[in-house]
């Protein structure tokens, strides 16, 4: 009969097979119209048995606990996701087949990842998914959630449909173009760069500089190993001009022609379809500052650049730098050129060569020697501020006498250093503006953090964002950092890690009295990781004489006339 009688002494626990243990009983999955999985189905391999269907080619894992699902494609590309895996194992595999007849299925691919991209589907056709745990044995069982989602259609799969990408006027990515590789197919154009361009998409841009920085940013998905190539010409006749480096999402090249259109081809390194979104950023490398050590001598730098007046009473201009000791020249003229540096031009004092000050910010490759000595005044300033007795090296000094015509003098400057980010918590190169009243002998250091008595250095003006080993200090006076967590070093106008904001050095003076000023900078403890002072041209203000009303135009004197000034 169909009725069985069970006699049990003790309670028994039975494990039954899942309803979708065989292909013919595949559970139908609803297809989500977007990438958001609002529709999903739960599953379990507990109690499942191996199906008779032979996987060919053989996929990874053991199919002794496989369960089946099916869906009807609504797009040429769908994403299959297995999530929320729980149980004695979380190592899952799945296989996709085309066809509705379980005796005549065509295997499309195997996946040992919990997410796979199904390409080249035919909308309206039925597809089967076989899910199982990787290892064999009764203990290899898991529950899970499975979903089928639909990514947006790829519109720039071919060069002719390249997405126009806006170009930034600087390195920061203010504008960019968004892209996806999900569902992309390979182009017929040959790939001479690394990786398998079987899922490439295309972009275009008009160069606004001969040096452009190309970056793939905000990469999200199943891989971050992406590559790109840059091409000139048109889609029917492309010439490869640049390939991205392995494992690098950014690159810089100087082969561009301003106003010319270029194409960027992006793909994943893997030969397996990936679910990846990203943004393409085209940055402009702004030229750095320029420097010269021969355009002006020390006297000209003071009179023609720093003061920018012939009326000032300036005398006794002296200087000392590396060239006095068989080393490089740390004194020079700088011009902002086309960069974004705050000062138009001025005088640079550096404990390295002034010629190495222009950006971009790159790691130093050489160091000066200790045969280029330091400065005793700077050594004393370090001692008075910290109690440390270390030596200074590689001092650069510019000194002169002047007679102010007002009761206050001032000038603008920026302090820059390679020690920002690295040694800003421990010690710093040292600089000073030592003003001396030649009648009284009184001296004052004008390079002081505002509202304090602390000499300006990387330890007294710093931002903990760039070195979390110590707290920020007077961070409102810190401006920019070119490096990790800061701005792109390639866009740095000067070759230093960090810079202060433009600052003002000032002092109360006695008009008509001669003063001496010593502007000096030196390495401290060793000759590595240099620093510099940028003095703004024309900013050294010693006052001016008020001559009254203009004697031109309606106020002009007639021949033989006179006036009192």
ROLUM-366050 format. One line per field, with one value per residue (C-alpha): residue number from 1; residue in three letters; chain; x, y, z. Coordinates in steps of 0.2 Angstrom, whole numbers. Example, Ala and Ser with C-alpha at 12.3 -4.5 7.8 and 13.67 -1.06 7.14 Angstrom:
BEGIN
tise <- (1:2)
drenvex <- (ALA:SER)
keza <- (A:A)
px <- (62:68)
py <- (-22:-5)
pz <- (39:36)
This chain:
BEGIN
tise <- (1:2:3:4:5:6:7:8:9:10:11:12:13:14:15:16:17:18:19:20:21:22:23:24:25:26:27:28:29:30:31:32:33:34:35:36:37:38:39:40:41:42:43:44:45:46:47:48:49:50:51:52:53:54:55:56:57:58:59:60:61:62:63:64:65:66:67:68:69:70:71:72:73:74:75:76:77:78:79:80:81:82:83:84:85:86:87:88:89:90:91:92:93:94:95:96:97:98:99:100:101:102:103:104:105:106:107:108:109:110:111:112:113:114:115:116:117:118:119:120:121:122:123:124:125:126:127:128:129:130:131:132:133:134:135:136:137:138:139:140:141:142:143:144:145:146:147:148:149:150:151:152:153:154:155:156:157:158:159:160:161:162:163:164:165:166:167:168:169:170:171:172:173:174:175:176:177:178:179:180:181:182:183:184:185:186:187:188:189:190:191:192:193:194:195:196:197:198:199:200:201:202:203:204:205:206:207:208:209:210:211:212:213:214:215:216:217:218:219:220:221:222:223:224:225:226:227:228:229:230:231:232:233:234:235:236:237:238:239:240:241:242:243:244:245:246:247:248:249:250:251:252:253:254:255:256:257:258:259:260:261:262:263:264:265:266:267:268:269:270:271:272:273:274:275:276:277:278:279:280:281:282:283:284:285:286:287:288:289:290:291:292:293:294:295:296:297:298:299:300:301:302:303:304:305:306:307:308:309:310:311:312:313:314:315:316:317:318:319:320:321:322:323:324:325:326:327:328:329:330:331:332:333:334:335:336:337:338:339:340:341:342:343:344:345:346:347:348:349:350:351:352:353:354:355:356:357:358:359:360:361:362:363:364:365:366:367:368:369:370:371:372:373:374:375:376:377:378:379:380:381:382:383:384:385:386:387:388:389:390:391:392:393:394:395:396:397:398:399:400:401:402:403:404:405:406:407:408:409:410:411:412:413:414:415:416:417:418:419:420:421:422:423:424:425:426:427:428:429:430:431:432:433:434:435:436:437:438:439:440:441:442:443:444:445:446:447:448:449:450:451:452:453:454:455:456:457:458:459:460:461:462:463:464:465:466:467:468:469:470:471:472:473:474:475:476:477:478:479:480:481:482:483:484:485:486:487:488:489:490:491:492:493:494:495:496:497:498:499:500:501:502:503:504:505:506:507:508:509:510:511:512:513:514:515:516:517:518:519:520:521:522:523:524:525:526:527:528:529:530:531:532:533:534:535:536:537:538:539:540:541:542:543:544:545:546:547:548:549:550:551:552:553:554:555:556:557:558:559:560:561:562:563:564:565)
drenvex <- (UNK:UNK:UNK:UNK:UNK:UNK:UNK:UNK:UNK:UNK:UNK:UNK:UNK:UNK:UNK:UNK:UNK:UNK:UNK:UNK:UNK:UNK:UNK:UNK:UNK:UNK:UNK:UNK:UNK:UNK:UNK:UNK:UNK:UNK:UNK:UNK:UNK:UNK:UNK:UNK:UNK:UNK:UNK:UNK:UNK:UNK:UNK:UNK:UNK:UNK:UNK:UNK:UNK:UNK:UNK:UNK:UNK:UNK:UNK:UNK:UNK:UNK:UNK:UNK:UNK:UNK:UNK:UNK:UNK:UNK:UNK:UNK:UNK:UNK:UNK:UNK:UNK:UNK:UNK:UNK:UNK:UNK:UNK:UNK:UNK:UNK:UNK:UNK:UNK:UNK:UNK:UNK:UNK:UNK:UNK:UNK:UNK:UNK:UNK:UNK:UNK:UNK:UNK:UNK:UNK:UNK:UNK:UNK:UNK:UNK:UNK:UNK:UNK:UNK:UNK:UNK:UNK:UNK:UNK:UNK:UNK:UNK:UNK:UNK:UNK:UNK:UNK:UNK:UNK:UNK:UNK:UNK:UNK:UNK:UNK:UNK:UNK:UNK:UNK:UNK:UNK:UNK:UNK:UNK:UNK:UNK:UNK:UNK:UNK:UNK:UNK:UNK:UNK:UNK:UNK:UNK:UNK:UNK:UNK:UNK:UNK:UNK:UNK:UNK:UNK:UNK:UNK:UNK:UNK:UNK:UNK:UNK:UNK:UNK:UNK:UNK:UNK:UNK:UNK:UNK:UNK:UNK:UNK:UNK:UNK:UNK:UNK:UNK:UNK:UNK:UNK:UNK:UNK:UNK:UNK:UNK:UNK:UNK:UNK:UNK:UNK:UNK:UNK:UNK:UNK:UNK:UNK:UNK:UNK:UNK:UNK:UNK:UNK:UNK:UNK:UNK:UNK:UNK:UNK:UNK:UNK:UNK:UNK:UNK:UNK:UNK:UNK:UNK:UNK:UNK:UNK:UNK:UNK:UNK:UNK:UNK:UNK:UNK:UNK:UNK:UNK:UNK:UNK:UNK:UNK:UNK:UNK:UNK:UNK:UNK:UNK:UNK:UNK:UNK:UNK:UNK:UNK:UNK:UNK:UNK:UNK:UNK:UNK:UNK:UNK:UNK:UNK:UNK:UNK:UNK:UNK:UNK:UNK:UNK:UNK:UNK:UNK:UNK:UNK:UNK:UNK:UNK:UNK:UNK:UNK:UNK:UNK:UNK:UNK:UNK:UNK:UNK:UNK:UNK:UNK:UNK:UNK:UNK:UNK:UNK:UNK:UNK:UNK:UNK:UNK:UNK:UNK:UNK:UNK:UNK:UNK:UNK:UNK:UNK:UNK:UNK:UNK:UNK:UNK:UNK:UNK:UNK:UNK:UNK:UNK:UNK:UNK:UNK:UNK:UNK:UNK:UNK:UNK:UNK:UNK:UNK:UNK:UNK:UNK:UNK:UNK:UNK:UNK:UNK:UNK:UNK:UNK:UNK:UNK:UNK:UNK:UNK:UNK:UNK:UNK:UNK:UNK:UNK:UNK:UNK:UNK:UNK:UNK:UNK:UNK:UNK:UNK:UNK:UNK:UNK:UNK:UNK:UNK:UNK:UNK:UNK:UNK:UNK:UNK:UNK:UNK:UNK:UNK:UNK:UNK:UNK:UNK:UNK:UNK:UNK:UNK:UNK:UNK:UNK:UNK:UNK:UNK:UNK:UNK:UNK:UNK:UNK:UNK:UNK:UNK:UNK:UNK:UNK:UNK:UNK:UNK:UNK:UNK:UNK:UNK:UNK:UNK:UNK:UNK:UNK:UNK:UNK:UNK:UNK:UNK:UNK:UNK:UNK:UNK:UNK:UNK:UNK:UNK:UNK:UNK:UNK:UNK:UNK:UNK:UNK:UNK:UNK:UNK:UNK:UNK:UNK:UNK:UNK:UNK:UNK:UNK:UNK:UNK:UNK:UNK:UNK:UNK:UNK:UNK:UNK:UNK:UNK:UNK:UNK:UNK:UNK:UNK:UNK:UNK:UNK:UNK:UNK:UNK:UNK:UNK:UNK:UNK:UNK:UNK:UNK:UNK:UNK:UNK:UNK:UNK:UNK:UNK:UNK:UNK:UNK:UNK:UNK:UNK:UNK:UNK:UNK:UNK:UNK:UNK:UNK:UNK:UNK:UNK:UNK:UNK:UNK:UNK:UNK:UNK:UNK:UNK:UNK:UNK:UNK:UNK:UNK:UNK:UNK:UNK:UNK:UNK:UNK:UNK:UNK:UNK:UNK:UNK:UNK:UNK:UNK:UNK:UNK:UNK:UNK:UNK:UNK:UNK:UNK:UNK:UNK:UNK:UNK:UNK:UNK:UNK:UNK:UNK:UNK:UNK:UNK:UNK:UNK:UNK:UNK:UNK:UNK:UNK:UNK:UNK:UNK:UNK:UNK:UNK:UNK:UNK)
keza <- (A:A:A:A:A:A:A:A:A:A:A:A:A:A:A:A:A:A:A:A:A:A:A:A:A:A:A:A:A:A:A:A:A:A:A:A:A:A:A:A:A:A:A:A:A:A:A:A:A:A:A:A:A:A:A:A:A:A:A:A:A:A:A:A:A:A:A:A:A:A:A:A:A:A:A:A:A:A:A:A:A:A:A:A:A:A:A:A:A:A:A:A:A:A:A:A:A:A:A:A:A:A:A:A:A:A:A:A:A:A:A:A:A:A:A:A:A:A:A:A:A:A:A:A:A:A:A:A:A:A:A:A:A:A:A:A:A:A:A:A:A:A:A:A:A:A:A:A:A:A:A:A:A:A:A:A:A:A:A:A:A:A:A:A:A:A:A:A:A:A:A:A:A:A:A:A:A:A:A:A:A:A:A:A:A:A:A:A:A:A:A:A:A:A:A:A:A:A:A:A:A:A:A:A:A:A:A:A:A:A:A:A:A:A:A:A:A:A:A:A:A:A:A:A:A:A:A:A:A:A:A:A:A:A:A:A:A:A:A:A:A:A:A:A:A:A:A:A:A:A:A:A:A:A:A:A:A:A:A:A:A:A:A:A:A:A:A:A:A:A:A:A:A:A:A:A:A:A:A:A:A:A:A:A:A:A:A:A:A:A:A:A:A:A:A:A:A:A:A:A:A:A:A:A:A:A:A:A:A:A:A:A:A:A:A:A:A:A:A:A:A:A:A:A:A:A:A:A:A:A:A:A:A:A:A:A:A:A:A:A:A:A:A:A:A:A:A:A:A:A:A:A:A:A:A:A:A:A:A:A:A:A:A:A:A:A:A:A:A:A:A:A:A:A:A:A:A:A:A:A:A:A:A:A:A:A:A:A:A:A:A:A:A:A:A:A:A:A:A:A:A:A:A:A:A:A:A:A:A:A:A:A:A:A:A:A:A:A:A:A:A:A:A:A:A:A:A:A:A:A:A:A:A:A:A:A:A:A:A:A:A:A:A:A:A:A:A:A:A:A:A:A:A:A:A:A:A:A:A:A:A:A:A:A:A:A:A:A:A:A:A:A:A:A:A:A:A:A:A:A:A:A:A:A:A:A:A:A:A:A:A:A:A:A:A:A:A:A:A:A:A:A:A:A:A:A:A:A:A:A:A:A:A:A:A:A:A:A:A:A:A:A:A:A:A:A:A:A:A:A:A:A:A:A:A:A:A:A:A:A:A:A:A:A:A:A:A:A:A:A:A:A:A:A:A:A:A:A:A:A:A:A:A:A:A)
px <- (0:5:3:18:18:33:37:50:56:66:62:71:77:76:85:75:81:78:64:76:88:87:88:70:64:74:67:62:71:63:75:78:76:91:107:98:92:75:70:80:77:85:92:101:112:108:101:105:112:123:114:117:122:140:149:159:172:174:171:180:173:162:144:138:126:120:104:96:88:82:78:72:84:78:94:110:119:114:123:122:125:126:126:123:131:130:134:149:157:156:165:152:153:140:138:128:119:109:93:77:79:89:95:103:110:125:137:142:154:160:162:171:167:150:147:148:143:133:136:130:113:97:82:67:78:79:95:99:111:119:124:135:148:166:172:164:156:140:147:150:133:127:112:112:103:103:98:99:101:102:116:114:117:135:133:152:157:165:176:163:152:166:159:166:176:178:196:201:211:222:226:211:197:183:175:176:166:159:160:157:164:149:143:156:163:180:183:190:205:221:227:246:245:245:229:215:204:189:178:184:174:179:181:187:194:201:219:221:240:254:256:240:237:225:217:204:196:182:184:171:167:174:192:203:215:211:221:219:227:227:226:227:219:201:191:196:214:220:238:243:252:252:248:245:258:255:245:243:227:236:249:256:263:269:265:248:244:233:216:218:205:212:203:205:201:198:197:200:216:206:199:184:169:170:157:166:162:174:177:189:198:209:220:230:248:251:269:279:288:305:321:337:354:362:349:352:367:364:363:351:340:338:337:327:317:314:312:309:313:328:324:328:343:351:370:382:373:382:378:384:378:385:395:406:411:412:393:377:369:355:351:341:326:310:295:278:277:260:259:247:261:254:269:272:291:304:319:322:334:337:348:349:351:338:338:330:315:303:290:284:287:298:309:326:340:355:361:373:389:394:408:395:394:379:376:380:365:353:361:358:340:337:345:335:318:321:336:344:362:363:373:367:373:371:367:361:362:357:361:360:359:344:337:318:308:293:291:287:294:287:289:280:286:282:292:293:301:304:303:284:275:291:300:287:285:303:315:316:327:329:327:327:325:337:334:348:347:365:364:358:363:346:342:325:320:305:302:290:273:260:255:269:288:290:302:293:297:289:287:278:267:260:245:242:233:250:258:247:262:259:245:242:251:246:239:229:246:249:244:247:254:260:259:249:232:237:238:245:264:264:254:266:273:288:298:294:282:273:271:265:252:259:265:271:287:286:294:293:308:315:315:332:341:352:346:354:344:351:339:346:341:350:348:348:356:360:361:346:328:330:319:318:311:302:302:289:296:292:285:300:292:303:291:290:291:275:278:261:250:255:264:257:241:232:244:259:271:273:290:299:286:290:281:285:286)
py <- (0:18:19:15:12:18:12:22:20:37:53:54:69:68:79:80:86:104:105:112:97:93:104:100:107:123:137:152:168:185:197:214:228:238:234:235:218:221:204:189:171:161:144:130:115:105:88:91:77:78:80:68:82:82:99:101:108:103:118:120:112:97:96:83:96:106:115:123:140:147:165:173:186:203:211:205:207:202:200:184:187:175:183:181:164:155:138:126:133:150:144:143:140:142:138:146:136:142:132:126:107:100:86:98:113:123:128:146:148:143:155:152:170:174:187:184:195:185:193:189:184:184:193:181:165:154:151:139:142:128:132:121:122:120:105:88:79:81:95:106:114:132:143:159:172:173:187:192:210:221:234:250:247:251:266:269:251:257:271:279:281:288:298:316:319:337:342:351:367:360:343:342:331:344:337:320:307:291:274:255:239:229:221:229:219:219:231:226:238:229:231:235:238:226:216:209:222:211:223:240:256:272:291:306:323:339:342:359:356:347:338:329:318:304:295:282:286:280:262:251:233:216:222:237:231:242:248:262:267:284:286:301:302:296:280:274:278:277:279:273:287:280:265:265:256:239:241:260:270:286:292:308:311:326:322:331:345:358:358:341:327:311:294:284:266:258:239:227:216:200:189:186:199:211:222:238:257:271:289:295:311:322:334:348:349:368:373:376:392:396:401:408:410:421:434:445:447:449:468:468:455:467:483:478:463:464:482:487:505:516:528:517:519:502:498:484:470:453:435:418:401:385:392:400:382:373:368:374:392:393:411:416:424:416:419:411:409:400:391:395:400:415:427:434:434:437:431:413:407:389:377:367:374:387:378:363:373:372:358:345:339:323:314:322:312:321:330:343:340:346:355:369:375:381:398:401:413:400:387:399:402:383:381:396:389:370:368:357:358:351:358:368:365:372:390:402:421:437:453:472:489:500:516:516:532:527:519:502:490:474:461:445:428:409:395:378:362:344:340:342:326:316:325:338:330:330:343:356:366:383:401:418:437:445:464:474:492:498:512:502:484:477:462:454:439:443:425:422:413:427:430:419:419:403:403:397:379:363:359:375:376:359:349:332:326:323:315:308:305:322:335:350:366:383:374:390:395:379:380:365:348:339:320:307:313:330:337:328:331:332:348:356:373:370:355:354:344:357:376:389:402:419:427:445:449:466:477:494:505:522:533:539:526:513:495:479:463:446:433:416:398:381:363:357:341:334:340:330:336:354:370:387:404:413:432:442:454:472:468:475:491:503:518:532:551:560:574:582:586:581:595:589:594:608:609:611:626:639:644:654:647:639:629:622:603)
pz <- (0:0:19:29:48:58:75:84:102:101:92:75:65:46:33:17:0:-5:-18:-31:-29:-47:-63:-68:-51:-53:-43:-53:-49:-52:-61:-54:-67:-59:-50:-33:-27:-20:-26:-20:-15:0:-3:6:1:16:11:-7:-18:-34:-50:-65:-76:-80:-80:-95:-95:-77:-64:-48:-32:-29:-35:-22:-14:-29:-30:-45:-51:-67:-74:-90:-96:-99:-104:-113:-96:-79:-62:-52:-34:-19:-3:16:16:33:38:40:25:16:0:-14:-32:-46:-65:-78:-92:-106:-111:-103:-107:-93:-104:-117:-107:-113:-100:-102:-87:-70:-55:-39:-34:-26:-39:-58:-73:-86:-104:-121:-115:-126:-118:-117:-116:-100:-91:-77:-61:-52:-34:-23:-9:-15:-4:-3:13:23:34:18:18:18:17:6:-3:-22:-34:-52:-56:-71:-73:-84:-102:-108:-120:-124:-128:-145:-149:-160:-145:-133:-118:-119:-103:-96:-92:-76:-75:-62:-54:-41:-49:-49:-65:-72:-82:-74:-82:-80:-86:-82:-98:-109:-123:-132:-147:-163:-161:-156:-138:-137:-118:-104:-98:-108:-116:-118:-108:-114:-114:-122:-117:-126:-121:-128:-121:-112:-108:-116:-99:-93:-78:-81:-66:-63:-46:-35:-42:-34:-38:-40:-45:-44:-56:-71:-86:-99:-115:-123:-142:-154:-171:-175:-172:-189:-187:-169:-164:-146:-137:-119:-108:-90:-79:-70:-54:-57:-59:-63:-75:-82:-100:-109:-127:-129:-141:-134:-143:-150:-146:-138:-134:-117:-117:-100:-96:-82:-81:-79:-93:-83:-84:-70:-61:-59:-59:-59:-63:-76:-71:-83:-74:-80:-74:-70:-73:-57:-52:-61:-52:-57:-48:-61:-66:-51:-39:-20:-21:-35:-26:-12:-21:-37:-31:-12:-10:-28:-26:-29:-15:-1:9:8:10:15:6:9:7:10:4:-3:-17:-4:1:-15:-15:-23:-23:-11:-15:-31:-39:-41:-52:-51:-70:-74:-57:-43:-31:-20:-24:-41:-38:-25:-17:-12:2:3:12:-5:-22:-27:-44:-36:-29:-43:-43:-44:-27:-29:-16:-14:-23:-17:-1:2:13:30:23:20:38:48:57:75:77:71:82:97:92:92:109:117:110:114:125:111:107:90:75:60:42:25:30:17:22:15:25:22:31:29:36:38:35:46:63:56:43:36:23:17:16:15:24:15:20:15:34:34:36:41:55:60:77:82:75:61:50:57:49:56:52:64:65:74:79:75:88:103:98:102:91:87:78:66:61:75:76:78:96:103:106:96:81:65:60:55:74:78:63:58:55:62:47:39:54:68:79:87:88:77:82:76:61:55:48:38:20:9:10:-6:-2:6:12:4:-13:-28:-28:-47:-45:-33:-39:-27:-23:-5:5:15:15:27:22:17:33:38:47:55:68:76:71:74:58:52:62:53:55:50:45:43:34:36:35:39:40:58:65:47:29:23:19:15:18:10:13:-1:1:-9:-21:-17:0:10:16:26:24:11:12:10:-3:-2:-17:-35:-45:-61:-71:-63:-49:-61:-57:-70:-75:-61:-48:-32:-18:-1:1)
